[in-house]
Amino acid sequence: MLKTFPKGGIHPAENKITSSKEIKRMPIPKVVYVPIAQHIGIPSEIIVDRKDKVEIGQVVAKSSGFVSSNIHSPVAGTVTKLDMIVDTSGYKKQCIVIRTDQKNESNFEEPNFPLKKEISMDQKDILKHITDSGIVGLGGATFPSHVKLDLKNDNHVDCLIINGVECEPYLTADHRLMLEKADEIIVGIQILMHALHIQEAVIGIENNKKDAIKALKKAAQSDKRIKVAALQVKYPQGSEKQLIKAIIKREVPKGGLPMDVGIIVHNVGTIFAIYQAVQYDRPLIERVVTVTGKKIENASNFWVKIGTPIKDLVNEVGGIPEGTRKIVNGGPMMGKAIKNTDVPVTKGTSGILVISEDEASRGEPKNCIRCGECVDVCPMGLEPHLLMNLTEKGIYETAANEDIMTCIECGSCSYVCPSHRPLLDYIRFGKSIVKKLNTAKN
């Protein structure tokens, strides 16, 4: 029987349109827009100025705290300005604008790196390379990876879990990466096991990716410490807490972290970035992005330089189809609509989803009928209808007591609500207010 988490969950239409599309390389943009806040934590500190010449991989914004991350130039070119631009959050953020130096275009091609299996670095050097390379969680959370790996004496970790679930509908970036870079991913896992001094790693992959399961089992066959776990197809299986529960039956405590139960979780994209950083000294300057939608002409997966305008990706797949209602950064469940396609790809951009008018239309919200469906599907055991009502009425202290901050914003409640109530929208807003209140108290 396939493993899964025990509480809640749904199975939306998968729509993995691009699962058979090999990863292609996006053309180098003429201009890149590189935000300095591409991670959870403190924004990076800009260390270049207007008219500066920069090289590929050069640090242009330096980590300004422990929970922060370096930002590197994805191209060789000239800094034209330091500006405030709207990013994928919808808010203006500080950004480094770099005009590509076309005479160096040949340098932008991905080198054909041979597989490098030998791990020559010790724990300290591995952690330094990961820190210096600006690697963050590429599954969407963008948590600086070096923070997870900087273990204190009282944190005993005995298992590494690799998240290859990609349960969000439409997205296939991780799926393709596992198929095309399986050997490198296994070496990346071995690098972390060496750095963490642990002897067990499990790669969790949903059973709708049988080819990826087969590829990684084959790549890992010579290392008995690394297992591949086939998981039942159920959303939101890719959430850390649900994945840990599904694979090894440990429960992360409320308000806790995976390392509290001896686990570290990394996304497969993050693992590949770690492989490149440690084995080839390559910083995080590009990532795989799925560009998709039911009416997109040439939906595909791309290697994309960080800072590339999203309009370049949309143009590459045939442009915006007539009747488009929304363009979403991410998948349909947890992604957020963007205002326009001028915003840049960031480290956290896993997909661009183009949604038509008929797909995006919401039913008219009606009164709650107390059916309890939102409660049944909540993977965190919350009462979404109650949390929405409390937020709507401004009763934030009670919402906090009802564990609103435990919500992982998976959107399962909104998906099943027969009254079309915007549960997730209100809960997200309620969480933002409760967070501000908690900060003020402290």
HUVEN-V149630 format. One record per backbone hydrogen bond with DSSP energy under -0.5 kcal/mol. NH is the residue of the N-H (numbers start at 1). CO is the residue of the C=O. If there is no record, write none. Layout:
nh=NH co=CO
nh=NH co=CO
This chain:
nh=3 co=230
nh=8 co=6
nh=9 co=377
nh=10 co=235
nh=17 co=15
nh=19 co=16
nh=21 co=18
nh=22 co=20
nh=24 co=301
nh=26 co=24
nh=26 co=303
nh=32 co=98
nh=33 co=307
nh=34 co=32
nh=34 co=96
nh=35 co=33
nh=36 co=94
nh=38 co=36
nh=40 co=142
nh=42 co=67
nh=44 co=36
nh=45 co=62
nh=46 co=44
nh=47 co=60
nh=48 co=60
nh=51 co=79
nh=52 co=49
nh=54 co=77
nh=57 co=73
nh=58 co=55
nh=60 co=71
nh=61 co=71
nh=62 co=45
nh=68 co=66
nh=70 co=131
nh=71 co=61
nh=73 co=58
nh=77 co=54
nh=78 co=99
nh=79 co=52
nh=80 co=78
nh=80 co=97
nh=81 co=97
nh=83 co=81
nh=83 co=95
nh=85 co=83
nh=85 co=93
nh=87 co=91
nh=90 co=87
nh=93 co=85
nh=95 co=83
nh=96 co=34
nh=97 co=81
nh=97 co=95
nh=98 co=32
nh=98 co=96
nh=99 co=78
nh=100 co=30
nh=100 co=98
nh=101 co=76
nh=102 co=100
nh=104 co=101
nh=105 co=102
nh=107 co=104
nh=108 co=105
nh=109 co=106
nh=113 co=111
nh=117 co=115
nh=120 co=118
nh=126 co=122
nh=127 co=123
nh=128 co=124
nh=129 co=125
nh=130 co=126
nh=131 co=127
nh=132 co=128
nh=133 co=129
nh=134 co=131
nh=135 co=130
nh=137 co=143
nh=140 co=137
nh=142 co=137
nh=144 co=40
nh=145 co=135
nh=146 co=135
nh=147 co=144
nh=148 co=144
nh=149 co=145
nh=150 co=146
nh=150 co=147
nh=151 co=149
nh=155 co=152
nh=156 co=154
nh=157 co=155
nh=158 co=262
nh=159 co=262
nh=160 co=200
nh=161 co=159
nh=161 co=264
nh=162 co=202
nh=163 co=161
nh=163 co=266
nh=164 co=162
nh=164 co=204
nh=170 co=14
nh=171 co=168
nh=171 co=169
nh=176 co=172
nh=177 co=173
nh=178 co=174
nh=179 co=175
nh=180 co=176
nh=181 co=177
nh=185 co=181
nh=186 co=182
nh=187 co=183
nh=188 co=184
nh=189 co=185
nh=190 co=186
nh=191 co=187
nh=192 co=188
nh=193 co=189
nh=194 co=190
nh=195 co=191
nh=196 co=192
nh=197 co=193
nh=198 co=193
nh=201 co=225
nh=202 co=160
nh=203 co=227
nh=204 co=162
nh=204 co=202
nh=205 co=203
nh=205 co=229
nh=207 co=231
nh=209 co=206
nh=212 co=209
nh=213 co=209
nh=214 co=210
nh=215 co=211
nh=216 co=212
nh=217 co=213
nh=218 co=214
nh=219 co=215
nh=220 co=216
nh=221 co=218
nh=223 co=220
nh=224 co=222
nh=226 co=223
nh=227 co=201
nh=227 co=225
nh=229 co=203
nh=230 co=228
nh=231 co=205
nh=232 co=3
nh=234 co=232
nh=235 co=10
nh=237 co=234
nh=239 co=236
nh=243 co=239
nh=244 co=240
nh=245 co=241
nh=246 co=242
nh=247 co=243
nh=248 co=244
nh=249 co=244
nh=249 co=245
nh=250 co=244
nh=252 co=250
nh=256 co=253
nh=260 co=257
nh=261 co=258
nh=262 co=259
nh=263 co=258
nh=264 co=159
nh=266 co=161
nh=268 co=163
nh=271 co=267
nh=272 co=268
nh=273 co=269
nh=274 co=270
nh=275 co=271
nh=276 co=272
nh=277 co=273
nh=278 co=274
nh=279 co=275
nh=280 co=276
nh=281 co=277
nh=282 co=276
nh=283 co=281
nh=284 co=133
nh=285 co=283
nh=287 co=304
nh=289 co=302
nh=290 co=350
nh=291 co=300
nh=292 co=290
nh=292 co=352
nh=296 co=293
nh=298 co=317
nh=299 co=296
nh=300 co=291
nh=301 co=22
nh=302 co=289
nh=303 co=24
nh=304 co=287
nh=304 co=302
nh=306 co=285
nh=307 co=345
nh=308 co=305
nh=310 co=343
nh=311 co=341
nh=312 co=309
nh=313 co=309
nh=314 co=310
nh=315 co=311
nh=316 co=312
nh=317 co=313
nh=317 co=314
nh=318 co=315
nh=319 co=314
nh=321 co=319
nh=324 co=321
nh=325 co=355
nh=326 co=355
nh=328 co=353
nh=329 co=336
nh=330 co=328
nh=330 co=351
nh=335 co=331
nh=336 co=329
nh=338 co=327
nh=343 co=340
nh=345 co=308
nh=349 co=346
nh=350 co=348
nh=352 co=290
nh=353 co=328
nh=354 co=292
nh=354 co=352
nh=355 co=326
nh=355 co=353
nh=357 co=323
nh=360 co=356
nh=361 co=357
nh=366 co=419
nh=376 co=372
nh=377 co=373
nh=378 co=374
nh=381 co=378
nh=384 co=382
nh=386 co=383
nh=387 co=383
nh=388 co=384
nh=389 co=385
nh=390 co=386
nh=391 co=387
nh=392 co=388
nh=393 co=389
nh=394 co=391
nh=395 co=390
nh=396 co=394
nh=399 co=395
nh=400 co=396
nh=401 co=397
nh=402 co=398
nh=403 co=400
nh=404 co=399
nh=406 co=403
nh=407 co=404
nh=415 co=411
nh=416 co=412
nh=417 co=413
nh=420 co=417
nh=423 co=421
nh=426 co=422
nh=427 co=423
nh=428 co=424
nh=429 co=425
nh=430 co=426
nh=431 co=427
nh=432 co=428
nh=433 co=429
nh=434 co=430
nh=435 co=431
nh=436 co=432
nh=437 co=433
nh=438 co=434
nh=439 co=435
nh=440 co=436
nh=441 co=437
nh=442 co=438
